[in-house]
């Protein structure tokens, strides 16, 4: 579902966007803006995930859980190697 909204943007940014749309890179300003926002959301979410992973790498309880899981699977991995 699409929803209309209004933004106030720097005039130079608007002109550059219009030029890109005018060159046929995007079918409309709406398509250009939607793509730009989607791309930025992907980038932000990747950074959030990266930060969460970095935090987990320093969390002693999380690391202890990982070691316990690895220990639990040692026997399973060993049995699989024997097949």
For each residue, the residues with C-beta under 8 A, 3 or more apart:
1:
2:
3:
4:
5:
6:
7: 33
8:
9: 13 14
10: 13 14
11: 14 15
12: 15 16
13: 9 10 16 17
14: 9 10 11 17 18
15: 11 12 18 19
16: 12 13 19 20
17: 13 14 20 21 29 32 33
18: 14 15 21 22 29
19: 15 16 22 23
20: 16 17 23 25 26 32
21: 17 18 24 25 26 27 28 29 31 32
22: 18 19
23: 19 20
24: 21
25: 20 21 32
26: 20 21 29 31 32 35
27: 21 31
28: 21 31 32
29: 17 18 21 26 32 33
30: 33 34
31: 21 26 27 28 34 35
32: 17 20 21 25 26 28 29 35 36
33: 7 17 29 30 36 37
34: 30 31 37 38
35: 26 31 32 38 39
36: 32 33 39 40
37: 33 34 40 41
38: 34 35 41 42
39: 35 36 42 43
40: 36 37 43 44
41: 37 38 44 45
42: 38 39 45 46
43: 39 40 46 47
44: 40 41 47 48
45: 41 42 48 49
46: 42 43 49 50
47: 43 44 50 51
48: 44 45 51 52
49: 45 46 52 53
50: 46 47 53 54
51: 47 48 54 55
52: 48 49 55 56
53: 49 50 56 57
54: 50 51 57 58
55: 51 52 58 59
56: 52 53 59 62 63
57: 53 54 63
58: 54 55
59: 55 56 62 63
60: 63 64
61: 64 65
62: 56 59 65 66
63: 56 57 59 60 66 67
64: 60 61 67 68
65: 61 62 68 69
66: 62 63 69 70
67: 63 64 70 71
68: 64 65 71 72
69: 65 66 72 73
70: 66 67 73 74
71: 67 68 74
72: 68 69 75 76
73: 69 70 76 77
74: 70 71 77 78
75: 72 78 79
76: 72 73 79 80
77: 73 74 80 81
78: 74 75 81 82
79: 75 76 82 83
80: 76 77 83
81: 77 78
82: 78 79
83: 79 80
